[in-house]
């Protein structure tokens, strides 16, 4: 049986925290920034934890499950 391959796009987008949760970056910060408020853009800078419902799918892509 061949080895499991980690999904290359997923490994660039997700990081594991010390407690085992998955961290991701927020969307909507790449372009069309003029109409977004300063506060909204500032809040989009920070990473957030992946929703628990999405964890099994992403863990499978990262060969963690």
N, C-alpha and C positions, 0 to 999 in steps of 0.2 A: 504494500500500500504506500502511495507517495506521501510526502510530508504535506502538512497543512500550510498554505501560503497566507501570510498576513496581507490584508487588503491595503495597498499602498496609499490610496487616498485617505483611508480611515486613520492610518498611523500618523499622517501629517496633521490631522484635524483634532485628535483626541489625546489627552494625557491622563494618566492615572494619578489620583491623589494618594496621600499616605494612608488614608482610611479605606482605600479600595474603590472609591467612587470615580466617575469619569468626568473630566472637565472639558468644556467646549467654549469656543468664542461665540459672541453674539453676532447675528446677521444684520444686514442693512447699514453697514458703515463703509461701503466701498465707493459709492458714487451718489450723485444727486444730494449733496450734503448741504446745499444752500438753503433749502426749504426746511431742514430739520433744525430744531432749536439747539442752542448750545448745551442745555442740560441733557437733552436726549442723546446727543453725540458723546457727551462725557460719560453717560451711563452705559453706552454701548462699548466703551473701551474695555471694560472689565470682563473677565471670564466668569462663567457660571457653571453650575453643576448640571449634568445631563439628567433629564427626567427619568425616574425609575422605570417607566413603561418602555423607554427606548434602550435601556441598558442591555438586555439580553441580545438584541440584534447587533449592537455595536461591539459587544464582547465577542460575539461569534466572528465578526469581521476582523477583530484584533487577535483571534485565536486565544482568547482568555477563558472561554467557556468549555 
